[in-house]
Amino acid sequence: MSSTRPRVAVIGLGSVGSMAAWRLAARGADVVGYEQFGTGHDRGAHGGESRVFRTTYFEDPEYVPLLRHAGALWRRLEAETRTELLALTGLLMLGGASSTQMANVSASIDRFGVDATVVPLDEARSRWPHHPFRDDDFVVLDREAGYLRPELAVLHAARRAEALGARLRTYTPVDAIDVRETGVWVDSGGDSERYDHVVVTTGPWAGNLLPGLAALIDVRRPVSAWFLARDRAPFDPATFPCFLRTTPTEWYGLPALDGSGLKLGLSGEVNTPVADPDALDRTIPVEEVQAFRALVAEYFPDLYPDPVRVTGYMEGYTPDGHGIVGQLPGEDRVTVVTGLSGHGFKLAPALGDIAADHALTGATDSSIALLDPNRFLDPSGFLGARTAAVGS
Ligand SMILES: Cc1cc2nc3c(=O)[nH]c(=O)nc-3n(C[C@H](O)[C@H](O)[C@H](O)COP(=O)(O)OP(=O)(O)OC[C@H]3O[C@@H](n4cnc5c(N)ncnc54)[C@H](O)[C@@H]3O)c2cc1C
């Protein structure tokens, strides 16, 4: 092994960390990955069998180049691991015609040529009779959209990283990061190792290692609920595109995979805050189950209204709903990717690649101003009190 290879640690081998380890190893770095659990576990942000991929982006059309970057890397990971991870079944974007979200969807099409079209409501109702349309809906069919298999993707990205030479230490929680003149030291289980660069991808746990982030990231417990159909065929992936509704509240659905039920999720602040990510309570109160039952009763007469499975996961949300991606303000040997605010899985391979850009070259050519950590710059920096204590 050449001593000139940059030595990079990736802390947290979940959605983004597994991809960062893969991209760094593919680009020649000497990579060590740390994960507190196993790869593909279901205790963080990436559990629950499926994630939506879409390219008309209601959050901001500026994401489209990043989504295309991610799409190409999803295909590359599939080819390198001979595993199907992304199925482009299409997605229906549903919302008010004059809403900002639907304006962003239209801008994604106009500015970037996303393969998507407006579908008149009558036509939509006859083409997809099992979808939850409202009389005031503006409907867009995004064909550069579908679903991803998150656990499989994380597992295979990690395995691919190992095949390319990365050393992954599972069941190895990192206790601290010490930034010194001689390098960045990663402490775990009484050991301390030096790296040229550290990539922190600890998701909802980001505030533990980077205390300056704790106040910025609102950790919540989004719930997924699965519903069985009286007749399953209309909810199969071949017939039922994913959907994302923005009015009157934001919620989404994915087709029934692997013989399971239709999966529904509610977005944003309806999800319960999590005070301590190490003590996630996964018992979902009846009131939260009732919120799903009410949606099914109103929109899906062909589903049984009681969910057969209800599970809580975790996610970190930033104040503006965009992630934090880049070198830490004031510490260019530490790159962070976190706070992905409920829509980061589809971006994970691109964000892993961008983390590799930062670790290996100190910059990225990708246009990610929306995600710049400096927009939240605090004079104490994200490393918070710990930096001051350990700098030597
Ligand atoms: C229910 C739900 C539905 C969602 N739906 C979608 C969707 O449809 N489409 C979409 O694009 N996005 C979706 N998202 C968002 C997306 O899943 C997240 O943005 C993404 O998974 C976040 O990835 P991450 O790498 O930041 O966190 P994680 O995937 O949680 O990875 C963090 C990892 O760090 C590890 N770790 C933490 N601390 C330490 C430590 N000290 N030492 C070692 N390891 C550590 C954790 O164990 C974990 O493996 C959804 C999120 C949820 C919760």
The ligand as a MOL file (V3000), in Angstrom:
LIG
                    3D

  0  0  0     0  0            999 V3000
M  V30 BEGIN CTAB
M  V30 COUNTS 53 58 0 0 0
M  V30 BEGIN ATOM
M  V30 1 C -39.2240 7.0320 7.3360 0
M  V30 2 C -38.3420 7.8090 6.3820 0
M  V30 3 C -38.7110 7.9020 5.0500 0
M  V30 4 C -37.8990 8.5910 4.1530 0
M  V30 5 N -38.2360 8.6160 2.8340 0
M  V30 6 C -37.3570 9.1100 1.9360 0
M  V30 7 C -37.5970 8.9500 0.5510 0
M  V30 8 O -38.6130 8.3800 0.1490 0
M  V30 9 N -36.6620 9.4150 -0.3170 0
M  V30 10 C -35.5070 10.0120 0.1120 0
M  V30 11 O -34.6930 10.4170 -0.7260 0
M  V30 12 N -35.2510 10.1770 1.4260 0
M  V30 13 C -36.1330 9.7260 2.3380 0
M  V30 14 N -35.8830 9.8260 3.6690 0
M  V30 15 C -34.6640 10.5100 4.1020 0
M  V30 16 C -33.4450 9.6160 3.9910 0
M  V30 17 O -33.7520 8.2850 4.3400 0
M  V30 18 C -32.3650 10.2100 4.8740 0
M  V30 19 O -32.1410 11.5630 4.4590 0
M  V30 20 C -31.0630 9.4500 4.7650 0
M  V30 21 O -31.2690 8.0730 4.9860 0
M  V30 22 C -30.0750 10.0140 5.7990 0
M  V30 23 O -28.8700 9.3090 5.6750 0
M  V30 24 P -27.6830 9.4950 6.7050 0
M  V30 25 O -26.5140 8.8180 6.1070 0
M  V30 26 O -27.5900 10.9430 7.0710 0
M  V30 27 O -28.1690 8.7400 8.0400 0
M  V30 28 P -28.1920 7.1100 8.3720 0
M  V30 29 O -28.5620 6.4000 7.1380 0
M  V30 30 O -28.9810 6.9780 9.5750 0
M  V30 31 O -26.6690 6.8430 8.6460 0
M  V30 32 C -26.0110 7.2970 9.8030 0
M  V30 33 C -25.1350 6.1530 10.2840 0
M  V30 34 O -24.1860 6.6250 11.2310 0
M  V30 35 C -24.0500 5.6320 12.2260 0
M  V30 36 N -23.4690 6.2800 13.4170 0
M  V30 37 C -24.0170 7.2960 14.1210 0
M  V30 38 N -23.1900 7.6920 15.1140 0
M  V30 39 C -22.0790 6.9030 15.0190 0
M  V30 40 C -20.8650 6.8440 15.7550 0
M  V30 41 N -20.6030 7.6750 16.7910 0
M  V30 42 N -19.9530 5.9140 15.3960 0
M  V30 43 C -20.1850 5.0580 14.3510 0
M  V30 44 N -21.3340 5.0830 13.6300 0
M  V30 45 C -22.2640 6.0100 13.9440 0
M  V30 46 C -25.4610 5.1220 12.4020 0
M  V30 47 O -25.5280 3.8810 13.0760 0
M  V30 48 C -25.9360 5.0640 10.9710 0
M  V30 49 O -25.6500 3.8210 10.3710 0
M  V30 50 C -36.6990 9.1970 4.6050 0
M  V30 51 C -36.3490 9.1270 5.9540 0
M  V30 52 C -37.1460 8.4310 6.8330 0
M  V30 53 C -36.7120 8.3250 8.2720 0
M  V30 END ATOM
M  V30 BEGIN BOND
M  V30 1 1 1 2
M  V30 2 1 2 3
M  V30 3 2 2 52
M  V30 4 2 3 4
M  V30 5 1 4 5
M  V30 6 1 4 50
M  V30 7 2 5 6
M  V30 8 1 6 7
M  V30 9 1 6 13
M  V30 10 2 7 8
M  V30 11 1 7 9
M  V30 12 1 9 10
M  V30 13 2 10 11
M  V30 14 1 10 12
M  V30 15 2 12 13
M  V30 16 1 13 14
M  V30 17 1 14 15
M  V30 18 1 14 50
M  V30 19 1 15 16
M  V30 20 1 16 17
M  V30 21 1 16 18
M  V30 22 1 18 19
M  V30 23 1 18 20
M  V30 24 1 20 21
M  V30 25 1 20 22
M  V30 26 1 22 23
M  V30 27 1 23 24
M  V30 28 2 24 25
M  V30 29 1 24 26
M  V30 30 1 24 27
M  V30 31 1 27 28
M  V30 32 2 28 29
M  V30 33 1 28 30
M  V30 34 1 28 31
M  V30 35 1 31 32
M  V30 36 1 32 33
M  V30 37 1 33 34
M  V30 38 1 33 48
M  V30 39 1 34 35
M  V30 40 1 35 36
M  V30 41 1 35 46
M  V30 42 1 36 37
M  V30 43 1 36 45
M  V30 44 2 37 38
M  V30 45 1 38 39
M  V30 46 1 39 40
M  V30 47 2 39 45
M  V30 48 1 40 41
M  V30 49 2 40 42
M  V30 50 1 42 43
M  V30 51 2 43 44
M  V30 52 1 44 45
M  V30 53 1 46 47
M  V30 54 1 46 48
M  V30 55 1 48 49
M  V30 56 2 50 51
M  V30 57 1 51 52
M  V30 58 1 52 53
M  V30 END BOND
M  V30 END CTAB
M  END
